[in-house]
Amino acid sequence: MPGRSAPGVRTAVRVVVVGDRGTGKSSLISAAASDSFPDYVQAVLPPTRLPSDFFPDGVPVTIVDTSSSMESRVKLIDELKRADAVVLTYDCDQPMTLSRLSTFWLPEFRKLEIKAPVIVVGCKLDLRDERQPMNLEQVMAPIMQQFREIETCIECSSATLVQVPDVFYYAQKAVLHPTAPLFDQEKQTLKPRCIRALKRIFMLCDHDVDGALSDAELNEFQVKCFNSPLQPAEIVGVKRVVQERIRGGVSDLGLTLEGFLFLHSLFIEKGRLETTWAVLRKFGYNDELKLRDDILPVPTKHAPDQCVELTNEAIDFLYGIFRLYDSDNDGSLKPSEFDDIFVTAPESPWTVEPYVDAAERTPQGNLTLNGFLSEWALTTSLDPALSLANLICIGYGGDPTSALRVTRRRSVDRRKKQTEKNVFHCFVFGPKKSGKSALLNSFIGRSFSSDYTPTNDVRYVANVVEQIGGSQKTLILREIPEDGVKQLLSNKECLAACDVAVFLYDCSDEYSWKRSRELLLDVARQGEDSGYGVPCLLIAAKDDLDPFPMSLQNSTRVTQQLGMEASIPVGVKLKDSKSVFSRIVSAAEHPHLSIPETEKGKKRKRYRRLVNSSLMFVSVTVGAAVAVVGLAAYRAYAARKNT
């Protein structure tokens, strides 16, 4: 990212100055850079750099001047999209330029989707008619209410140098210490994600877990964040301020969470956002109040047929967390219990696709232990960084590098005829109305519904499957809509992460069977061409209905031709689908079996064997010839030596 070196640390700020013609943009920039009012200023200045020692934060600022002419519109838009902050100017002596902020410029920024904070600056303050005084706060309040992207407003004079440096100080501050992620200006309260981050920090600093920061804990916090201890009188002063302003902010044990949050709210209200940001960044947060990537040691996959899983150490931690927060010991988490677990995470997870409703719940909607662990497995598989960040946020105290592991390549598993994986990915193919969604619903304990609702997007569910012998594996089912198969197979590596694929068909519908067979052949060819062949199973769904004529014979013939297991009859309506999930896991545990072979694939294999045997014959023949020639040469040499 431009303007950054180490993760989360800015090394430069780019400020773009825009506004109507003649509002004093160029004079403002020149006065800030030279600390004097220029006699002559060119129409548009080249980029101007304020050095790192210009402001206390030690970050240089590059100021970009712009033209508001139509001829320069393309360049203006480009500069706005590259800006870290925007200074929007108006002329204090020309009321029309002030009204154009809300009628043209600010709506234009929204239309262009400019996300940078905006500093509104009134220039030429020295030219304003003193007989027509203006209350800036009163005039700007409704505009700031409408356009929340405005960070602050200020008026200045380049001629008298009044508040000129402050303009770019506020612009830099808006970038380095933004208000928007922390504080809701309308409600005048800390934002939820900021509260969650500060709660986590409070809990990390509350070493004795007594719900309050003692003087010693406060001092340790101060040293960690600001490299300087608090004097006893300062601690007393902090507590006094909190006690005077908020009930329950200080207890006999020290500063409470309510008091800690109040202090940061007070810092922000007083304009000392840098204090709160210093604390947040010290504890690893980025500008979005999520943990930075540099403190998330996510293991790297070196091949597309590898996956990321939770380690046993992380799973044991999650078992403990579940038992700790399952306060009524009913084996499930109520919404309130679940929320308590993630109160220190940036937000409650699994409330958005593809995680919402992806795991087992009780009839009352509470998350079971298997559902809890399955959601973690699904998150780790799809977004390892998010999984690791949430683990750390809810209190995982082990080495972060010990929480996740990368699995062995599937191609290696196939050669070794065994796998070490604990989480298996199954792609569920089938034509419309073949029973894919019903199968997924039954996997997570949902009751059968005869209402048909087509699935238009990829859907995931996950659950724990207990195998014979007591071993447990997590199975992730990914439903592939029929209309999405072509797009999926257009990616050569689409089957790399797939451990097993199942193909459903309605055993009472001949067209459904034919379409499922076509999908099976398409996937088999993709596996042969890409080298990512996967074990495949045919599932004859809706077993409670009468099968179409020749249903069993057709499926038997196809499975025998492709070298697969016989199709598995399943009647979700009859609640007899449980065993099929064990069959799916068993197929995934034997990655070298049940991989369908098309005629083209068989010919290709025979050709390779023929080539390999020919090469072996040639190498043996050449080796023998070389040996004969060598022996003849040795005899000739020996005879000559004797002579």
HUNORPE-V507199 format. One record per backbone hydrogen bond with DSSP energy under -1.0 kcal/mol. CO is the residue of the C=O (numbers start at 1). NH is the residue of the N-H. If there is no record, write none. Layout:
CO:NH
CO:NH
This chain:
1:4
3:11
3:12
6:9
9:5
13:62
14:84
14:85
15:64
16:87
18:89
20:23
24:28
25:29
26:30
27:31
28:32
29:33
30:34
31:35
48:63
50:61
51:54
55:58
60:13
61:50
62:15
63:48
64:17
70:73
72:76
73:77
74:78
75:79
76:80
77:81
85:16
86:119
87:18
88:121
90:123
91:94
94:97
95:99
96:100
98:101
99:103
100:104
100:105
101:106
104:108
105:109
106:110
107:111
108:112
109:114
110:113
117:86
118:151
119:88
120:154
121:90
122:156
123:92
124:127
125:128
129:132
135:139
136:140
137:141
140:144
141:145
142:146
143:147
147:150
149:118
152:120
154:122
156:125
162:157
165:169
166:170
167:171
168:172
169:173
170:174
172:176
173:177
179:182
179:183
182:191
184:188
184:189
189:184
191:195
192:196
193:197
194:198
195:199
196:200
197:201
198:202
199:203
200:204
201:205
202:206
205:207
206:209
213:255
214:218
215:219
216:220
217:221
218:222
219:223
220:224
221:225
222:226
223:227
231:235
232:236
233:237
234:238
235:239
236:240
237:241
238:242
239:243
240:244
241:245
242:246
246:249
249:256
254:251
255:213
256:260
257:261
258:262
259:263
260:264
261:265
262:266
263:267
264:268
265:269
266:270
267:272
268:271
272:275
273:277
274:278
275:279
276:280
277:281
278:282
279:283
280:285
281:284
284:292
286:289
290:286
292:295
293:296
296:298
303:306
305:410
307:407
309:405
311:315
312:316
313:317
314:318
315:319
316:320
317:321
318:322
319:323
320:324
321:325
322:326
325:327
326:329
333:367
334:338
335:339
336:340
337:341
338:342
342:345
352:355
352:356
355:358
358:462
360:368
362:365
366:362
367:333
368:372
369:373
370:374
371:375
372:376
373:377
374:378
375:379
376:380
377:381
378:382
379:383
383:387
384:388
385:389
386:390
387:391
388:392
389:393
390:394
391:396
392:395
399:402
400:403
403:311
405:309
409:413
410:414
411:415
412:416
413:417
413:418
422:474
424:476
425:499
425:500
426:478
427:502
428:480
429:504
431:434
435:439
436:440
437:441
438:442
439:443
440:444
441:446
442:445
459:479
461:477
463:475
465:473
467:470
471:467
473:465
474:424
475:463
476:426
477:461
478:428
479:459
481:484
482:485
484:488
485:489
488:491
491:494
493:496
495:498
500:427
501:537
502:429
503:539
505:541
506:509
507:548
509:513
510:514
511:515
512:516
513:517
514:518
515:519
516:520
517:521
518:522
519:523
520:524
521:525
522:526
523:527
524:528
525:529
526:530
527:531
535:501
537:503
538:568
539:505
539:541
540:570
541:507
542:545
548:551
550:554
551:555
552:556
553:557
554:558
555:559
556:560
557:561
558:562
559:564
562:597
568:540
570:543
571:576
572:575
579:583
580:584
581:585
582:586
583:587
584:588
585:589
590:593
594:536
598:602
599:603
600:604
601:605
602:606
603:607
604:608
605:609
606:610
607:611
608:612
609:613
610:614
611:615
612:616
613:617
614:618
615:619
616:620
617:621
618:622
619:623
620:624
621:625
622:626
623:627
624:628
625:629
626:630
627:631
628:632
629:633
630:634
631:635
632:636
633:637
634:638
635:639
636:640
637:641
638:642
639:643
